Amino acid sequence: MPSPDIPTPIRTIAACALLALLMLAVTLSTRQQTVPLPPAETPVAAPWTTADARRTEAAEMEISIREALVVRPAPSSRRTWTRALHAMGLTRQRPEPARQRFAEALTADPPLPDALVQQFLEITAALFPGELLAETARAASVTKSPKTFATAVHHLTRNHPERAAAWLPAVTAKFPQAQQHPILRVLLWQLHATASQSWTRNLPDLRALLSAPFTDSSPIIFSLQRHNRDWPGRAMLRLPDKSFARLPDGSLFSVPQLARSVSSLPGVITNGNTPQGIHAWNGFAVSSSRYIGPTPNLQLSLPFEFPAHRFFFSPQPPPTMSEDAYASLLPAAWQAWPPIWESFFAGMAGRSEIIAHGTTIDPAWHHGQPWFPISPSHGCLTTPEAWNPANGQRTASAQHDLASMLQQHGLSRGYVVVIDFSAKEAPVSTEEIAGFLAAP
């Protein structure tokens, strides 16, 4: 269970909710019919990745942004701004007039609907780090939405961690039942951790997690990430016999995996980073989203997203999702580590449709960023892929490597465990994670 300085566990099971509003990029569901993997020699193509198609797409994005910048943010212009905000987040464009429009959206009187303010705050967090602080503080003061409030507070404290402690009493003053709300509960322990700079200092023994039983025969994909999700992590596969998958030369198998979202908001918030903690994996699928692409993805689910029997791979699964049931999968020392509960509370808060996939997003939009050439998502785990600009055929894919390794071992379900294990400012390497598998 979470440590004593964290509020008493919530025993009431919250009902799942649909995402409040998907970004325009993912109008098609990531949930697809489960399919077998194609033979390795079969060419895989995404015609929208050709150079001509990318130029057309970039022009369309530019038009969407320019159309919005001449319109004041308002409920009547919501569709226009939804398209523009998606385009700005995807392409990382912030033309000069945008700051003024964002300020108008966050300080409108009367306030804009929370769902629209939430969209502006997500892209504020993505493109205006350390800016629009007064406007964001006003949005936090007037909103009645816990999610919008938490989003605003995160933006205000991410680049000013010295302010985290001051926000702690403000949370419970505004929301007296904050400890009973999954998003606000996570916000409280994140503020505590930021104020005490304890994100990784009290990390339990990672070796204990890597060797934990979980279930008797389920494979585990460990996605080891940095605290700063700008830097790509790596995923490695623990097989049902508890050994780790290796390449023919005996070296550890692993693939780069980015757990950062466009907004880089906390994982408990819709469209935020991939939540830390346990995700169930049930099969492969091919998405119809042009931003995910045709490489088979891993269908993941959070606690509460589906009935409990789809999360617990045991002959007698718990009848319902609960903290006790979730904790039973973890070593004792890790049960008290609050970040590993993020997926639990994200599911309770209604997050859904987080999967592990490749990407067909134009990497040029992210050139110069620490995560390049991988593309951020809306909360999924993404792996790098390359596409031929002449014909759109796939030329390289870490996602295919991961899916093929799973297929090679006849695996189609298990767990994915996401952990921020380090504050180092660099991509996670295979050699680094292999060190945790060596004898202490």
KELUM-324095 format. One line per field, with one value per residue (C-alpha): residue number from 1; residue in one letter; x, y, z. Coordinates in steps of 0.05 Angstrom, whole numbers. Layout:
num: [NUM,...]
residu: [A,...]
c1: [X,...]
c2: [Y,...]
c3: [Z,...]
//
This chain:
num: [1,2,3,4,5,6,7,8,9,10,11,12,13,14,15,16,17,18,19,20,21,22,23,24,25,26,27,28,29,30,31,32,33,34,35,36,37,38,39,40,41,42,43,44,45,46,47,48,49,50,51,52,53,54,55,56,57,58,59,60,61,62,63,64,65,66,67,68,69,70,71,72,73,74,75,76,77,78,79,80,81,82,83,84,85,86,87,88,89,90,91,92,93,94,95,96,97,98,99,100,101,102,103,104,105,106,107,108,109,110,111,112,113,114,115,116,117,118,119,120,121,122,123,124,125,126,127,128,129,130,131,132,133,134,135,136,137,138,139,140,141,142,143,144,145,146,147,148,149,150,151,152,153,154,155,156,157,158,159,160,161,162,163,164,165,166,167,168,169,170,171,172,173,174,175,176,177,178,179,180,181,182,183,184,185,186,187,188,189,190,191,192,193,194,195,196,197,198,199,200,201,202,203,204,205,206,207,208,209,210,211,212,213,214,215,216,217,218,219,220,221,222,223,224,225,226,227,228,229,230,231,232,233,234,235,236,237,238,239,240,241,242,243,244,245,246,247,248,249,250,251,252,253,254,255,256,257,258,259,260,261,262,263,264,265,266,267,268,269,270,271,272,273,274,275,276,277,278,279,280,281,282,283,284,285,286,287,288,289,290,291,292,293,294,295,296,297,298,299,300,301,302,303,304,305,306,307,308,309,310,311,312,313,314,315,316,317,318,319,320,321,322,323,324,325,326,327,328,329,330,331,332,333,334,335,336,337,338,339,340,341,342,343,344,345,346,347,348,349,350,351,352,353,354,355,356,357,358,359,360,361,362,363,364,365,366,367,368,369,370,371,372,373,374,375,376,377,378,379,380,381,382,383,384,385,386,387,388,389,390,391,392,393,394,395,396,397,398,399,400,401,402,403,404,405,406,407,408,409,410,411,412,413,414,415,416,417,418,419,420,421,422,423,424,425,426,427,428,429,430,431,432,433,434,435,436,437,438,439,440]
residu: [M,P,S,P,D,I,P,T,P,I,R,T,I,A,A,C,A,L,L,A,L,L,M,L,A,V,T,L,S,T,R,Q,Q,T,V,P,L,P,P,A,E,T,P,V,A,A,P,W,T,T,A,D,A,R,R,T,E,A,A,E,M,E,I,S,I,R,E,A,L,V,V,R,P,A,P,S,S,R,R,T,W,T,R,A,L,H,A,M,G,L,T,R,Q,R,P,E,P,A,R,Q,R,F,A,E,A,L,T,A,D,P,P,L,P,D,A,L,V,Q,Q,F,L,E,I,T,A,A,L,F,P,G,E,L,L,A,E,T,A,R,A,A,S,V,T,K,S,P,K,T,F,A,T,A,V,H,H,L,T,R,N,H,P,E,R,A,A,A,W,L,P,A,V,T,A,K,F,P,Q,A,Q,Q,H,P,I,L,R,V,L,L,W,Q,L,H,A,T,A,S,Q,S,W,T,R,N,L,P,D,L,R,A,L,L,S,A,P,F,T,D,S,S,P,I,I,F,S,L,Q,R,H,N,R,D,W,P,G,R,A,M,L,R,L,P,D,K,S,F,A,R,L,P,D,G,S,L,F,S,V,P,Q,L,A,R,S,V,S,S,L,P,G,V,I,T,N,G,N,T,P,Q,G,I,H,A,W,N,G,F,A,V,S,S,S,R,Y,I,G,P,T,P,N,L,Q,L,S,L,P,F,E,F,P,A,H,R,F,F,F,S,P,Q,P,P,P,T,M,S,E,D,A,Y,A,S,L,L,P,A,A,W,Q,A,W,P,P,I,W,E,S,F,F,A,G,M,A,G,R,S,E,I,I,A,H,G,T,T,I,D,P,A,W,H,H,G,Q,P,W,F,P,I,S,P,S,H,G,C,L,T,T,P,E,A,W,N,P,A,N,G,Q,R,T,A,S,A,Q,H,D,L,A,S,M,L,Q,Q,H,G,L,S,R,G,Y,V,V,V,I,D,F,S,A,K,E,A,P,V,S,T,E,E,I,A,G,F,L,A,A,P]
c1: [0,22,67,37,46,0,-75,-112,-126,-191,-233,-292,-283,-296,-332,-292,-307,-294,-241,-271,-245,-196,-148,-167,-107,-139,-211,-206,-203,-139,-181,-182,-196,-139,-98,-39,28,45,105,170,183,116,127,91,74,41,28,18,92,118,152,94,42,81,85,10,-2,44,7,-60,-33,-10,-78,-113,-67,-75,-151,-155,-107,-155,-213,-220,-225,-298,-349,-371,-299,-284,-279,-232,-188,-190,-160,-109,-88,-78,-36,6,20,37,82,107,90,75,68,73,-2,-13,10,-42,-98,-76,-77,-147,-171,-143,-170,-237,-293,-339,-291,-293,-320,-271,-262,-238,-194,-164,-145,-110,-74,-48,-15,7,45,73,95,99,143,152,105,32,39,-7,-59,-53,-60,-124,-151,-134,-170,-236,-243,-287,-256,-205,-171,-165,-141,-88,-65,-56,-19,28,45,57,103,140,188,184,189,202,128,103,98,56,4,-8,-56,-89,-110,-148,-176,-207,-227,-239,-249,-184,-158,-218,-208,-157,-128,-122,-95,-39,-29,-19,36,69,72,100,153,171,176,221,260,248,229,284,320,273,265,258,306,294,322,265,214,249,247,177,129,70,36,64,70,56,111,129,153,191,192,247,242,274,239,245,204,238,290,272,271,279,235,259,221,219,196,148,208,232,292,301,296,363,389,426,492,470,462,399,341,312,280,277,209,184,133,126,61,55,36,83,30,26,0,-63,-88,-120,-69,-12,49,44,26,77,55,23,-13,-46,-30,-81,-61,-39,-78,-68,-94,-130,-100,-52,-9,0,11,4,56,20,13,5,-65,-57,-107,-107,-140,-216,-215,-243,-270,-219,-211,-178,-126,-109,-81,-95,-143,-184,-178,-206,-279,-268,-210,-186,-123,-111,-116,-69,-19,-18,21,77,135,122,173,142,71,89,121,68,89,76,2,-5,-35,-85,-109,-106,-154,-198,-199,-223,-160,-163,-137,-63,-26,46,57,103,95,83,87,136,200,222,173,214,284,330,287,317,266,281,268,213,146,108,37,-25,-2,19,86,119,178,218,202,229,191,216,199,192,142,121,148,174,250,262,218,233,159,164,225,186,124,167,204,138,112,176,162,89,66,1,-15,20,39,75,107,128,177,216,279,329,336,394,388,403,369,366,416,414,479,448,387,427,467,405,403,473,485,489]
c2: [0,73,100,128,200,188,192,129,83,93,30,51,29,85,72,79,139,152,202,272,292,258,302,307,264,202,207,133,86,52,-9,-54,-125,-168,-194,-241,-211,-210,-250,-213,-211,-177,-104,-55,13,77,120,182,180,197,264,291,269,300,367,366,349,405,455,431,439,509,528,500,542,606,599,596,653,704,679,692,628,616,559,579,571,507,463,512,515,439,429,484,460,390,418,461,404,356,404,442,508,569,629,697,712,645,670,725,677,628,684,703,631,623,689,694,725,688,629,582,512,468,420,476,506,437,434,501,481,417,456,510,456,430,494,549,520,572,621,643,631,686,665,592,611,647,586,545,593,594,523,473,414,373,353,424,448,393,408,482,468,420,474,524,479,439,495,525,465,513,531,460,463,526,491,434,471,503,435,415,485,485,411,388,316,317,254,217,239,198,257,302,246,236,311,314,261,291,359,326,291,354,395,343,326,252,227,176,182,131,85,13,-40,-46,-117,-138,-112,-144,-212,-206,-263,-221,-284,-353,-355,-286,-249,-180,-122,-74,-4,33,108,172,218,270,237,280,224,157,96,24,-37,-108,-173,-222,-290,-336,-375,-310,-304,-243,-247,-244,-236,-292,-265,-271,-197,-170,-155,-86,-31,45,66,136,146,221,252,316,354,316,323,271,203,208,265,251,258,259,215,140,126,91,24,-40,-45,-108,-131,-170,-185,-148,-102,-57,14,54,119,152,174,104,68,-4,-39,-86,-53,-82,-73,-49,-33,3,-21,-8,-1,-71,-125,-150,-218,-183,-152,-210,-270,-324,-384,-348,-273,-224,-209,-134,-86,-62,-35,-101,-138,-91,-92,-168,-165,-124,-139,-112,-56,-32,-32,30,67,118,127,54,67,119,70,47,118,137,80,100,171,145,143,90,68,71,22,8,25,51,118,149,221,263,262,328,363,338,350,376,349,297,245,253,213,181,218,235,209,223,177,113,80,94,63,91,73,97,102,110,181,156,100,100,31,16,11,2,-11,-23,-37,-94,-120,-121,-154,-205,-224,-235,-276,-316,-339,-351,-295,-257,-229,-208,-144,-80,-46,26,55,120,93,149,225,222,268,219,163,97,47,-29,-33,8,-36,-100,-79,-92,-164,-179,-210,-156]
c3: [0,-8,48,112,92,33,46,69,9,-26,-19,-61,-132,-181,-246,-309,-354,-427,-444,-439,-507,-553,-591,-665,-683,-654,-678,-695,-635,-618,-600,-661,-678,-652,-710,-722,-740,-815,-839,-830,-905,-920,-941,-895,-922,-898,-960,-918,-898,-968,-977,-1019,-968,-911,-947,-958,-885,-861,-905,-876,-805,-821,-847,-785,-740,-780,-783,-707,-692,-722,-678,-604,-563,-547,-545,-615,-642,-605,-667,-700,-639,-627,-697,-685,-616,-643,-701,-654,-607,-663,-702,-640,-674,-631,-678,-644,-640,-604,-537,-537,-556,-501,-450,-473,-466,-396,-370,-406,-366,-359,-360,-420,-410,-371,-429,-474,-421,-410,-484,-479,-416,-448,-504,-456,-419,-485,-518,-465,-409,-355,-390,-382,-307,-283,-334,-313,-240,-255,-292,-231,-185,-224,-248,-212,-249,-210,-274,-301,-233,-229,-300,-283,-218,-254,-305,-249,-210,-263,-278,-209,-161,-103,-107,-98,-22,-25,-68,-20,26,-35,-62,0,10,-58,-57,15,-10,-51,-17,-45,-117,-158,-197,-136,-93,-142,-147,-72,-70,-132,-98,-35,-77,-115,-51,-18,-82,-68,-136,-141,-74,-41,-101,-77,-101,-176,-177,-131,-180,-240,-206,-174,-188,-213,-237,-246,-322,-351,-389,-365,-408,-364,-393,-354,-361,-337,-288,-343,-398,-451,-453,-485,-440,-459,-456,-442,-440,-382,-407,-370,-342,-309,-356,-400,-475,-511,-581,-618,-594,-522,-509,-475,-521,-512,-554,-545,-518,-506,-450,-461,-486,-527,-464,-417,-363,-307,-326,-285,-330,-398,-454,-403,-401,-398,-325,-282,-256,-282,-349,-374,-445,-485,-556,-618,-664,-724,-716,-769,-741,-789,-730,-702,-768,-793,-750,-700,-633,-563,-535,-463,-410,-343,-280,-282,-358,-368,-321,-271,-304,-363,-318,-272,-309,-259,-256,-202,-214,-164,-178,-178,-183,-115,-83,-48,-114,-150,-92,-93,-158,-127,-80,-10,-15,-80,-53,-12,-70,-92,-165,-182,-165,-220,-270,-217,-204,-277,-292,-234,-262,-329,-373,-427,-495,-477,-522,-543,-616,-671,-704,-772,-748,-786,-744,-774,-727,-668,-694,-640,-583,-534,-557,-632,-676,-634,-633,-569,-567,-525,-470,-506,-506,-574,-609,-667,-739,-806,-871,-942,-966,-1038,-1030,-956,-941,-872,-870,-795,-736,-663,-654,-704,-667,-602,-632,-668,-604,-570,-628,-630,-559,-572,-525,-533,-464,-400,-365,-382,-322,-330,-279,-275,-245,-256,-259,-307,-367,-424,-462,-425,-455,-460,-420,-364,-354,-365,-303,-260,-283,-261,-192,-138]
//
